[in-house]
């Protein structure tokens, strides 16, 4: 019986050491901690607001409801709203797919939160390129 207990303790220590060396335990703890930190909530508040795409008629409003991001977008020249899907926000990077219903044109945006006034990145779809969203 004593040998069984020693074996269990030995194996537990090995698993703990292995997870520390590979980063599994630390990575898990960081994910849990970062999702509850004030800085993550601050970033949500900083990205919230009205945004315009430079050199475009596209406008967006980003809000959070119960910690979940929501985006409404439209063409400011005629008011037509985009259908927005595949929305992702990790506190640093915003990804979404925007479709203009009248034309079917699709854009997959992948933007980095540079500061409280700038989102910068690329889009792909019917056409591809770089884009910058600036706070209105």
C-alpha positions in Angstrom: 0.0 0.0 0.0 2.9 2.3 0.8 4.4 1.7 -2.6 1.1 2.6 -4.3 0.9 6.0 -2.5 4.5 6.8 -3.3 3.9 5.9 -7.0 0.8 8.2 -7.1 2.7 11.0 -5.5 5.6 10.5 -7.9 3.4 10.5 -11.0 1.5 13.6 -9.8 4.8 15.5 -9.3 5.9 14.4 -12.8 2.6 15.6 -14.4 3.0 18.9 -12.5 6.6 19.4 -13.6 5.8 18.4 -17.2 2.9 20.9 -17.4 5.1 23.7 -16.0 7.9 23.0 -18.5 5.5 22.8 -21.5 3.6 25.9 -20.3 0.2 24.1 -20.2 -0.5 25.0 -16.5 0.8 28.6 -16.9 -1.1 29.1 -20.1 -4.4 27.9 -18.6 -3.9 30.2 -15.6 -3.2 33.2 -17.7 -6.3 32.7 -19.8 -8.5 32.4 -16.7 -6.9 35.5 -15.2 -6.9 37.7 -18.2 -10.6 37.2 -18.9 -11.4 38.7 -15.5 -8.9 41.5 -15.3 -9.8 45.2 -15.3 -7.4 45.8 -18.3 -9.4 43.4 -20.5 -12.7 45.2 -19.5 -11.0 48.5 -20.2 -10.0 47.4 -23.7 -13.7 46.5 -24.3 -14.7 50.0 -23.3 -11.9 51.6 -25.3 -13.0 49.8 -28.5 -16.7 50.7 -27.9 -18.0 53.6 -29.9 -18.5 54.9 -33.4 -15.9 54.1 -36.1 -15.4 55.1 -39.8 -13.3 53.2 -42.3 -10.9 55.7 -43.9 -11.5 56.3 -47.6 -14.8 54.5 -47.4 -18.5 55.2 -46.7 -18.5 52.3 -44.2 -19.5 53.3 -40.6 -19.7 51.0 -37.5 -20.9 51.2 -33.9 -19.2 48.8 -31.5 -20.9 48.0 -28.2 -20.7 45.4 -25.5 -23.6 43.7 -23.7 -22.8 41.4 -20.8 -19.2 41.2 -22.0 -20.3 40.2 -25.6 -19.2 42.4 -28.5 -21.9 43.7 -30.9 -21.3 45.6 -34.2 -23.7 47.5 -36.3 -22.5 48.7 -39.7 -23.9 50.6 -42.7 -23.0 52.5 -45.8 -23.2 56.2 -44.9 -24.0 57.2 -48.5 -27.4 55.4 -48.6 -27.9 54.0 -45.0 -27.9 50.3 -46.2 -26.9 48.1 -43.3 -24.2 45.3 -43.5 -25.0 41.8 -42.5 -22.2 41.1 -40.0 -21.2 37.7 -38.9 -18.2 35.6 -37.6 -17.5 38.3 -35.1 -14.4 37.7 -32.8 -12.7 40.0 -30.3 -9.9 38.9 -28.0 -9.0 42.2 -26.5 -6.4 43.0 -29.2 -7.8 41.7 -32.5 -11.2 42.3 -34.1 -12.4 39.9 -36.8 -15.7 40.0 -38.7 -17.4 39.3 -42.0 -19.4 42.1 -43.6 -21.8 41.5 -46.5 -23.7 44.2 -48.3 -27.1 42.7 -49.1 -27.9 44.7 -52.2 -24.6 43.7 -54.0 -23.6 40.5 -52.1 -20.1 41.9 -51.7 -18.2 40.3 -48.9 -15.3 41.5 -46.7 -13.5 39.5 -44.1 -11.8 42.0 -41.9 -8.9 41.2 -39.5 -8.0 44.3 -37.5 -5.5 45.0 -34.7 -6.5 47.5 -32.0 -3.6 50.0 -32.3 -4.9 52.5 -29.7 -8.2 53.9 -28.6 -8.7 55.7 -31.9 -7.3 53.3 -34.5 -8.0 49.8 -35.7 -5.7 48.7 -38.6 -5.5 45.6 -40.6 -6.5 43.8 -43.8 -9.6 42.7 -45.5 -10.2 39.9 -48.0 -13.2 38.8 -50.1 -14.4 40.2 -53.4 -11.3 42.5 -53.2 -8.4 42.6 -50.8 -6.4 45.3 -49.2 -5.5 47.2 -46.0 -7.9 49.2 -44.0 -7.9 51.6 -41.1 -10.9 52.3 -38.9 -10.7 55.6 -37.1 -12.9 56.6 -34.2 -15.5 59.3 -35.2 
